């Protein structure tokens, strides 16, 4: 039987986004591909969304590629603007992504289902609207790893190949990613309306964002100010969680800054190997704007751009609105610092707070940088020592061998001795906080290169490992080692 003789199963999509002004979205159908084939399906997520049965249909690859629209889908592309590397572009939009609709998951949460790489839209700006297999599988792999690490993130539902090549300097196998998100509202969505002085859309977006993501604040006296503060809190928590696992987003443009507080868009993203606060992997970040240690600063900057959009809604008096927005924005550094410090205490096995904890954490990072030590390995090795913090002569073989680090280790042991958490509890806490497995850049690149040649075994093996980041066993151990010098990845590339 063929696509034309089968009936697609209905999916109970909802379409709340189309209640917003039609300047913010455009109806558009996916462009069919020649030979869709399922590469990977996130069965757990399919069950969470209540569509596992539908995705068991023989038509699932065709639906996930956009060849066949299930009854209930009403595909649209979303409009947004954005600052890209600090340069404002008044119209960007979904150039290769098409929103099929929203689903209520088993917990009652509304979630977008979007096809990425499903063909051109009115926002494609001359692009082909397609995606290559490498970027699609990178997003699948890294977003699933981030979810397992406890970092707020969009999720990957499925990846299909198209049977067609896409050109990115050379021909590459084409693919489509089915992505799930709390929503695809961005700072850039608000910028799109603000750039056009479209007060109707700004008010509608503010009300919609509060109702969807911050319902407890929907009846606030100043809704726009409440939204600004809520987004600031979510972004502070998000970026702190990135820093705790050594993640570098790579393209923190305002169009990639999510209103819901999820990690959005995995382009040239990467993870630290050796600790270096100035580390940049993205080939397009030539000046280090989005370097590892700059991420909180950029999130703060992005929040200010959201505030600019919301000023007319905060108060009709420009001076009052500006003062209120400034106060809300100024809260971000303290919020981030507290979130970061709370996470670092957990990574160091501390259950109490002392004034010197921030210096203890920062001095560890300084010692790691001086030694060229691996970020993930050091924290995991400290976890192994946590059950024996009184034995000052005991040190892990994977920890840096330097006088500075030995001095720091003695300070940490003294601090742990003052903490009320027992040694066994500390070790368990640290092992549940400090991952053994991350998507090591060299392993990701190897898996993607094999997939492009038709061999998905390395991808599936790595995916299984990163879904168990805190487990140290025979299955995960091969994925725990840092790269050898000749395996190091120094540059990552955007899929467009």
C-alpha positions as CSV (number, residue, x, y, z in Angstrom):
1,X,0.0,0.0,0.0
2,X,1.2,3.6,-0.7
3,X,0.7,6.9,1.0
4,X,-2.1,7.7,-1.4
5,X,-4.1,4.5,-0.4
6,X,-3.7,4.8,3.4
7,X,-5.6,7.0,5.7
8,X,-3.5,9.0,8.2
9,X,-4.6,8.5,11.8
10,X,-6.1,11.6,13.4
11,X,-4.0,13.5,16.0
12,X,-5.9,15.7,18.4
13,X,-4.0,18.9,17.7
14,X,-5.1,22.2,19.1
15,X,-4.2,25.6,17.6
16,X,-4.2,28.3,20.2
17,X,-1.4,30.2,18.3
18,X,-3.8,31.0,15.5
19,X,-5.9,33.0,18.0
20,X,-3.2,35.6,17.9
21,X,-3.2,38.3,15.2
22,X,-2.5,36.9,11.8
23,X,0.6,39.1,11.4
24,X,2.3,36.7,13.7
25,X,1.9,33.5,11.6
26,X,1.3,32.3,8.1
27,X,-0.5,29.2,6.9
28,X,1.9,27.0,4.9
29,X,2.0,23.3,4.0
30,X,5.2,21.2,4.2
31,X,6.8,20.3,0.9
32,X,6.7,16.6,0.2
33,X,9.9,14.6,-0.1
34,X,10.6,11.6,-2.3
35,X,11.3,8.7,0.1
36,X,10.7,9.4,3.9
37,X,12.2,6.8,6.1
38,X,12.2,6.7,9.9
39,X,15.6,7.0,11.5
40,X,14.7,7.3,15.2
41,X,11.5,7.6,17.2
42,X,11.4,8.8,20.8
43,X,8.8,6.3,22.0
44,X,8.8,7.6,25.6
45,X,7.9,11.1,24.4
46,X,5.3,9.7,22.0
47,X,3.6,8.1,24.9
48,X,3.8,11.3,27.0
49,X,2.1,13.1,24.1
50,X,-0.6,10.4,23.8
51,X,0.3,9.7,20.1
52,X,2.3,6.5,20.3
53,X,-0.5,4.6,18.5
54,X,-0.7,7.1,15.7
55,X,3.1,7.0,15.3
56,X,2.9,3.2,15.0
57,X,1.0,3.6,11.7
58,X,2.7,2.7,8.5
59,X,2.2,6.3,7.5
60,X,4.3,7.6,10.4
61,X,7.4,8.4,8.3
62,X,5.2,10.2,5.8
63,X,3.5,12.2,8.5
64,X,6.8,13.0,10.2
65,X,8.3,14.2,7.0
66,X,5.3,16.4,6.1
67,X,4.2,14.3,3.1
68,X,0.9,13.5,4.8
69,X,-0.9,15.7,7.2
70,X,-2.9,13.9,9.8
71,X,-6.4,15.1,10.3
72,X,-6.3,17.8,12.9
73,X,-3.1,19.4,11.7
74,X,-3.2,23.1,10.6
75,X,0.4,23.9,9.7
76,X,1.7,27.4,10.1
77,X,5.1,29.2,10.1
78,X,5.7,31.7,12.9
79,X,7.0,35.3,12.4
80,X,9.7,36.7,14.6
81,X,12.6,39.2,14.4
82,X,15.9,39.1,16.3
83,X,19.2,40.4,17.2
84,X,21.8,38.2,15.5
85,X,25.2,38.8,17.0
86,X,23.9,42.2,18.2
87,X,22.6,43.2,14.8
88,X,18.8,43.7,14.6
89,X,17.0,42.0,11.8
90,X,13.3,43.1,11.7
91,X,12.0,40.0,10.0
92,X,13.3,36.4,10.4
93,X,10.6,33.8,11.1
94,X,10.4,30.1,10.6
95,X,12.4,29.7,7.4
96,X,12.5,25.9,7.5
97,X,10.2,25.0,10.4
98,X,6.4,24.4,10.3
99,X,4.2,24.1,13.4
100,X,1.6,21.3,13.0
101,X,-0.3,22.2,16.1
102,X,-0.3,21.7,19.9
103,X,-1.0,18.7,22.0
104,X,-2.0,18.3,25.7
105,X,0.4,15.8,27.1
106,X,-0.5,13.2,29.8
107,X,0.3,15.8,32.5
108,X,-2.1,18.3,30.8
109,X,0.7,20.6,29.6
110,X,0.3,22.2,26.1
111,X,3.2,21.4,23.8
112,X,4.0,22.4,20.3
113,X,4.8,19.8,17.6
114,X,6.9,21.3,14.8
115,X,8.6,19.8,11.7
116,X,12.1,21.3,11.2
117,X,13.4,20.9,7.6
118,X,10.0,20.5,6.1
119,X,10.5,22.9,3.2
120,X,10.4,26.6,2.4
121,X,8.1,29.1,4.0
122,X,7.4,32.8,3.3
123,X,10.2,33.5,5.8
124,X,12.9,31.4,4.0
125,X,14.6,34.4,2.5
126,X,15.8,32.4,-0.5
127,X,16.7,29.3,1.5
128,X,15.7,25.8,0.6
129,X,13.8,25.2,3.9
130,X,15.6,21.8,4.3
131,X,17.9,20.3,6.9
132,X,20.7,17.8,6.6
133,X,21.0,14.6,8.6
134,X,23.9,15.8,10.7
135,X,22.2,18.9,12.3
136,X,18.9,16.9,12.7
137,X,20.6,14.1,14.6
138,X,22.8,16.5,16.6
139,X,19.7,18.2,17.9
140,X,18.1,14.9,18.7
141,X,21.1,13.6,20.5
142,X,22.0,16.8,22.5
143,X,18.4,17.7,23.4
144,X,17.8,14.2,24.8
145,X,21.1,14.5,26.7
146,X,20.0,17.8,28.1
147,X,16.7,16.4,29.2
148,X,18.4,13.5,31.0
149,X,20.7,16.0,32.7
150,X,17.7,17.9,34.0
151,X,18.2,21.0,31.9
152,X,15.0,22.6,30.5
153,X,14.9,21.9,26.8
154,X,12.9,21.3,23.7
155,X,12.6,17.6,22.9
156,X,13.1,15.6,19.8
157,X,10.2,13.3,18.9
158,X,11.5,11.8,15.6
159,X,13.9,12.1,12.8
160,X,13.3,10.9,9.3
161,X,15.5,10.9,6.2
162,X,13.9,12.4,3.0
163,X,15.6,10.4,0.2
164,X,16.8,13.7,-1.2
165,X,20.1,15.6,-0.9
166,X,20.5,19.1,0.4
167,X,23.4,21.3,-0.6
168,X,25.6,22.8,2.1
169,X,28.7,23.4,0.0
170,X,28.5,19.6,-0.7
171,X,25.5,17.4,-1.1
172,X,24.3,15.8,2.2
173,X,21.5,13.4,3.0
174,X,18.3,15.4,3.8
175,X,16.3,14.9,7.0
176,X,13.4,16.3,9.0
177,X,13.2,16.6,12.8
178,X,10.0,16.5,14.7
179,X,10.5,18.9,17.6
180,X,8.4,19.3,20.7
181,X,8.5,22.5,22.8
182,X,6.5,24.2,25.6
183,X,6.1,26.8,22.9
184,X,8.1,28.5,20.2
185,X,7.6,32.0,21.6
186,X,10.9,33.9,21.6
187,X,12.2,37.3,22.6
188,X,12.3,37.8,18.8
189,X,8.5,37.2,18.6
190,X,7.9,40.3,20.7
191,X,10.6,42.2,18.8
192,X,8.7,41.5,15.5
193,X,5.6,43.2,16.9
194,X,7.5,46.0,18.6
195,X,9.5,46.9,15.4
196,X,6.2,47.5,13.7
197,X,4.7,49.4,16.6
198,X,2.0,46.8,16.7
199,X,0.4,47.3,20.1
200,X,-2.4,44.9,19.4
201,X,0.0,42.1,18.8
202,X,2.2,43.0,21.8
203,X,-0.8,42.9,24.1
204,X,-2.0,39.7,22.7
205,X,1.4,38.1,22.9
206,X,1.8,39.2,26.5
207,X,-1.5,37.8,27.5
208,X,-0.9,34.6,25.6
209,X,2.6,34.1,27.1
210,X,1.3,34.6,30.6
211,X,-1.7,32.3,30.2
212,X,0.4,29.6,28.6
213,X,3.6,29.7,30.6
214,X,2.9,31.7,33.8
215,X,-0.8,31.3,34.6
216,X,-0.3,32.3,38.2
217,X,0.7,35.8,36.9
218,X,-2.1,36.2,34.3
219,X,-4.1,38.5,36.5
220,X,-1.2,40.7,37.6
221,X,-1.8,44.4,38.0
222,X,1.0,45.0,35.5
223,X,1.0,41.9,33.2
224,X,4.0,43.0,31.0
225,X,6.2,43.7,34.0
226,X,5.2,40.4,35.6
227,X,6.1,38.6,32.3
228,X,9.5,40.4,32.1
229,X,10.3,39.3,35.7
230,X,9.2,35.7,35.1
231,X,11.2,35.3,31.9
232,X,14.2,36.8,33.7
233,X,13.9,34.2,36.4
234,X,13.5,31.3,34.0
235,X,16.5,32.5,31.9
236,X,18.7,32.9,34.9
237,X,17.9,29.3,36.0
238,X,18.4,28.0,32.4
239,X,21.8,29.5,31.8
240,X,23.0,28.5,35.3
241,X,22.0,24.9,34.4
242,X,24.0,25.2,31.2
243,X,27.1,26.3,33.1
244,X,26.7,23.4,35.6
245,X,27.1,20.8,32.9
246,X,29.6,22.7,30.7
247,X,27.2,23.5,27.8
248,X,27.9,26.2,25.3
249,X,24.8,27.1,23.2
250,X,26.8,28.9,20.6
251,X,24.1,31.2,19.0
252,X,22.3,33.1,21.8
253,X,20.6,35.5,19.5
254,X,17.3,36.9,20.7
255,X,15.4,34.7,18.2
256,X,16.8,31.7,20.1
257,X,15.9,33.1,23.5
258,X,12.8,31.2,24.7
259,X,10.0,32.9,26.6
260,X,9.3,29.6,28.3
261,X,12.8,29.2,29.6
262,X,13.7,26.1,27.5
263,X,16.9,25.6,25.6
264,X,15.9,26.4,22.0
265,X,17.8,25.5,18.8
266,X,20.9,23.3,18.9
267,X,23.0,24.7,16.1
268,X,26.8,24.8,16.7
269,X,26.4,23.8,20.3
270,X,29.1,21.9,22.2
271,X,30.3,20.9,25.7
272,X,33.5,21.8,27.4
273,X,36.3,19.3,27.6
274,X,39.1,21.1,29.4
275,X,37.7,24.0,31.5
276,X,38.2,27.4,29.7
277,X,35.7,30.2,30.5
278,X,36.5,31.8,27.1
279,X,35.8,28.7,25.1
280,X,34.1,29.1,21.8
281,X,33.2,26.3,19.3
282,X,30.9,28.0,16.9
283,X,32.5,28.7,13.6
284,X,30.4,31.9,13.2
285,X,31.2,33.3,16.6
286,X,34.4,34.9,15.5
287,X,34.7,37.4,18.4
288,X,33.6,35.2,21.2
289,X,30.3,37.0,21.9
290,X,28.7,33.7,23.0
291,X,31.7,32.2,24.8
292,X,31.0,29.9,27.8
293,X,31.5,32.5,30.5
294,X,29.6,35.2,28.5
295,X,26.3,33.3,28.5
296,X,24.8,34.9,31.6
297,X,25.8,38.4,30.3
298,X,24.1,37.7,27.0
299,X,21.0,36.3,28.6
300,X,20.8,39.6,30.6
301,X,21.3,41.6,27.4
302,X,18.5,39.6,25.7
303,X,16.2,40.3,28.6
304,X,16.8,44.0,28.1
305,X,15.7,43.7,24.5
306,X,12.5,42.1,25.7
307,X,12.0,44.9,28.2
308,X,12.3,47.4,25.3
309,X,9.4,45.7,23.6
310,X,7.3,45.7,26.7
311,X,7.8,49.3,27.8
312,X,4.6,50.8,26.3
313,X,2.6,48.0,28.1
314,X,4.3,48.5,31.5
315,X,3.1,52.0,31.9
316,X,1.8,54.8,29.8
317,X,4.3,57.2,31.4
318,X,7.7,56.5,29.6
319,X,9.8,57.4,32.7
320,X,7.8,55.2,35.0
321,X,7.9,52.3,32.6
322,X,11.6,52.7,32.1
323,X,12.3,52.8,35.9
324,X,10.2,49.7,36.4
325,X,11.8,47.8,33.6
326,X,15.3,48.8,34.7
327,X,14.6,47.5,38.2
328,X,13.3,44.2,36.8
329,X,16.3,43.8,34.5
330,X,18.7,44.7,37.3
331,X,17.5,41.6,39.3
332,X,18.9,39.2,36.7
333,X,22.6,39.1,37.8
334,X,21.7,38.4,41.4
335,X,19.2,35.7,40.3
336,X,21.7,34.1,38.1
337,X,24.5,34.2,40.7
338,X,22.3,32.6,43.3
339,X,21.1,29.9,40.9
340,X,24.7,29.2,39.8
341,X,26.0,29.1,43.4
342,X,23.2,26.8,44.5
343,X,24.1,24.4,41.7
344,X,27.8,24.6,42.4
345,X,27.1,23.8,46.1
346,X,25.3,20.7,44.9
347,X,28.1,19.8,42.6
348,X,30.5,20.1,45.5
349,X,28.3,18.0,47.8
350,X,27.3,20.8,50.1
351,X,23.9,21.0,51.7
352,X,24.5,24.1,53.8
353,X,25.6,27.7,53.0
354,X,28.7,29.5,54.0
355,X,30.0,32.8,53.0
356,X,33.2,31.4,51.4
357,X,31.4,28.9,49.2
358,X,31.4,31.1,46.1
359,X,35.2,31.6,46.4
360,X,35.6,27.9,46.9
361,X,33.8,27.2,43.7
362,X,35.6,29.9,41.7
363,X,39.0,28.8,43.0
364,X,38.3,25.3,41.8
365,X,37.6,26.6,38.3
366,X,40.7,28.7,38.4
367,X,42.8,25.6,39.4
368,X,41.1,23.5,36.7
369,X,41.8,26.1,34.0
370,X,45.5,26.4,35.1
371,X,45.8,22.6,34.9
372,X,43.9,22.2,31.6
373,X,41.6,19.8,33.5
374,X,38.5,18.3,32.1
375,X,35.4,19.9,33.5
376,X,33.2,16.8,33.7
377,X,35.9,14.4,34.8
378,X,37.0,16.7,37.8
379,X,33.5,16.9,39.2
380,X,32.8,13.2,38.7
381,X,36.2,12.4,40.4
382,X,35.4,14.6,43.4
383,X,32.1,12.6,43.7
384,X,34.2,9.5,44.1
385,X,36.2,11.1,46.9
386,X,33.1,12.5,48.7
387,X,32.6,9.3,50.8
388,X,36.1,9.6,52.2
389,X,36.6,13.3,52.7
390,X,38.5,12.8,55.9
391,X,41.4,10.9,54.3
392,X,43.5,13.9,53.3
393,X,46.0,11.8,51.5
394,X,43.5,10.1,49.2
395,X,43.0,11.8,45.7
396,X,41.6,10.5,42.5
397,X,43.9,9.6,39.7
398,X,41.9,11.8,37.3
399,X,42.3,15.0,39.3
400,X,44.9,17.6,38.4
401,X,48.3,17.1,40.0
402,X,49.4,20.5,41.2
403,X,50.1,22.3,44.4
404,X,47.2,24.7,43.8
405,X,44.8,21.9,43.3
406,X,46.1,20.0,46.3
407,X,45.6,23.2,48.4
408,X,42.1,23.6,47.1
409,X,41.3,19.9,47.8
410,X,42.3,20.4,51.5
411,X,39.9,23.4,51.7
412,X,37.1,21.4,50.2
413,X,37.6,18.6,52.7
414,X,37.6,21.1,55.5
415,X,34.4,22.6,54.2
416,X,32.7,19.2,53.8
417,X,33.7,18.4,57.4
418,X,31.6,21.4,58.6
419,X,28.6,20.4,56.4
420,X,25.8,18.5,58.1
421,X,25.5,16.0,55.3
422,X,27.1,12.6,56.1
423,X,29.8,11.3,53.8
424,X,27.7,8.6,52.2
425,X,24.9,11.0,51.5
426,X,27.4,13.5,50.0
427,X,28.7,10.9,47.6
428,X,25.2,9.9,46.5
429,X,24.2,13.5,46.1
430,X,27.3,14.3,44.0
431,X,26.9,11.2,41.8
432,X,23.3,12.2,41.1
433,X,24.4,15.8,40.3
434,X,27.8,15.4,38.4
435,X,27.3,13.5,35.2
436,X,29.7,10.7,34.1
437,X,28.5,10.9,30.5
438,X,27.9,14.0,28.4
439,X,27.7,14.2,24.6
440,X,31.4,14.5,24.1
441,X,32.0,16.6,21.0
442,X,34.3,14.1,19.3
443,X,31.9,11.3,19.9
444,X,29.0,13.3,18.5
445,X,31.0,14.2,15.4
446,X,32.0,10.5,14.9
447,X,28.3,9.4,15.2
448,X,27.1,12.0,12.8
449,X,29.7,11.3,10.2
450,X,28.8,7.6,10.4
451,X,25.1,8.4,10.1
452,X,25.8,10.5,7.0
453,X,27.4,7.3,5.5
454,X,24.3,5.3,6.4
455,X,25.6,3.6,9.6
456,X,23.3,4.6,12.5
457,X,24.8,2.2,15.0
458,X,27.2,4.7,16.6
459,X,24.4,7.3,16.9
460,X,22.1,4.9,18.7
461,X,24.8,3.6,21.0
462,X,25.7,7.2,22.0
463,X,22.1,8.2,22.4
464,X,21.5,5.3,24.8
465,X,24.6,6.4,26.8
466,X,23.7,10.1,27.1
467,X,20.2,9.2,28.2
468,X,21.9,7.7,31.4
469,X,24.3,10.5,32.2
470,X,24.8,9.6,35.9
471,X,25.4,5.9,35.4
472,X,28.9,4.4,35.5
473,X,28.8,0.9,34.2
474,X,30.1,-1.2,31.4
475,X,27.7,0.2,28.9
476,X,28.4,3.9,29.6
477,X,32.1,3.7,30.4
478,X,33.3,3.8,26.8
479,X,31.6,7.3,26.5
480,X,33.1,8.8,29.6
481,X,36.7,9.5,28.5
482,X,37.8,12.9,27.3
483,X,39.2,13.1,23.7
484,X,42.8,12.4,22.9
485,X,44.7,15.4,21.5
486,X,44.1,14.3,17.9
487,X,40.3,13.8,18.6
488,X,39.6,17.3,19.9
489,X,36.8,19.2,18.1
490,X,37.7,22.8,17.8
491,X,34.9,24.1,15.6
492,X,31.2,23.3,15.3
493,X,28.9,24.5,12.5
494,X,25.4,25.8,12.1
495,X,23.1,23.5,10.1
496,X,22.0,26.3,7.7
